Amino acid sequence: MSNFTFISATPKAPDGRMLSSLEIIDNLSRNYGGKVRCVPLYGNKEGLPKVYNLSINQHNDADIVVLLHDDITVNDCLLFDKLEDARKRGLDIVGVAGSKGYQILNPS
């Protein structure tokens, strides 16, 4: 089992709740046997590349680091398995770019 760190930066101030993008990951992780750490970065005023690079360096103990925008929704119950599979195949970077009009026509 891999150790995951999910990082999400937002310009918003903390409101006592986890960011929705990380809240979903936290819920999905309850069925996963490995270590999952969710890192919200509130009050971000820097560009995402700078914030993400600093975060990667700070959390380099994770097997897999996932960088999430604060406005995404993850609804794939196989997320952890798919990321572990990508790692086993020797992939260093995997990613998804989406849009509001995206439709899944042939789900895997």
C-alpha positions in Angstrom: 0.0 0.0 0.0 1.3 3.4 -0.9 1.3 6.5 1.3 -0.6 9.4 -0.3 -0.5 13.1 0.3 -3.2 15.3 -1.3 -2.5 19.0 -1.4 -5.1 21.7 -2.2 -4.4 25.4 -2.1 -7.1 28.1 -1.9 -7.2 31.8 -1.4 -10.1 31.3 1.0 -9.8 31.6 4.7 -10.4 28.5 6.8 -14.1 28.2 7.9 -13.8 25.3 10.2 -14.4 22.8 7.4 -12.0 20.9 5.2 -11.9 22.0 1.6 -14.6 20.1 -0.4 -11.9 18.7 -2.7 -10.1 17.2 0.3 -13.2 16.2 2.1 -14.1 13.9 -0.8 -10.6 12.4 -0.7 -10.9 11.9 3.0 -14.2 10.1 2.6 -12.8 7.9 -0.2 -9.7 7.0 1.9 -11.8 5.3 4.6 -11.8 2.2 2.5 -8.1 2.3 1.7 -5.6 0.5 3.8 -2.6 2.8 3.3 -1.8 6.2 4.9 -3.6 9.2 3.4 -2.8 12.7 4.4 -4.9 15.7 3.3 -3.1 19.1 3.4 -5.3 22.2 2.9 -3.4 25.4 2.2 -5.6 28.3 3.1 -5.1 32.0 2.4 -2.9 31.3 -0.6 -1.7 34.5 -2.3 1.1 32.9 -4.3 0.9 31.3 -7.7 0.0 27.6 -7.6 3.3 26.5 -9.1 5.2 28.0 -6.3 2.8 26.7 -3.6 2.8 23.2 -5.1 6.6 23.0 -5.4 7.1 24.1 -1.8 4.5 21.6 -0.7 6.1 18.7 -2.7 9.4 19.5 -1.0 7.7 19.6 2.5 5.9 16.3 2.0 8.5 14.3 0.2 7.9 11.3 2.5 4.8 10.3 0.5 4.9 7.7 -2.1 2.4 9.6 -4.2 1.6 13.3 -4.0 -1.6 14.6 -5.6 -2.1 18.3 -6.3 -5.7 19.4 -6.4 -7.4 22.6 -7.3 -9.8 23.7 -4.6 -12.9 23.6 -6.8 -12.7 20.0 -8.1 -14.9 17.0 -7.4 -13.4 13.5 -7.3 -16.0 10.7 -7.6 -13.8 7.7 -8.5 -13.9 5.0 -5.8 -10.9 3.4 -7.6 -8.8 6.5 -7.4 -6.2 5.0 -5.0 -5.9 1.8 -7.0 -5.5 3.7 -10.3 -2.8 5.9 -8.8 -1.0 2.9 -7.3 -1.2 1.2 -10.7 0.3 4.2 -12.5 3.2 4.2 -9.9 3.8 0.5 -10.4 4.0 1.1 -14.2 6.8 3.6 -13.6 4.8 6.7 -14.3 6.2 9.8 -12.5 3.4 12.2 -13.5 -0.3 11.5 -14.2 -2.9 14.1 -14.6 -6.4 15.1 -15.6 -7.6 18.3 -17.1 -11.3 18.8 -17.4 -14.0 21.3 -18.0 -17.5 22.1 -16.9 -18.9 20.5 -20.1 -17.1 17.2 -19.9 -19.2 14.1 -20.3 -18.0 10.5 -19.7 -19.2 8.6 -22.7 -17.2 5.3 -22.2 -16.3 5.0 -18.5 -13.5 2.6 -17.7 
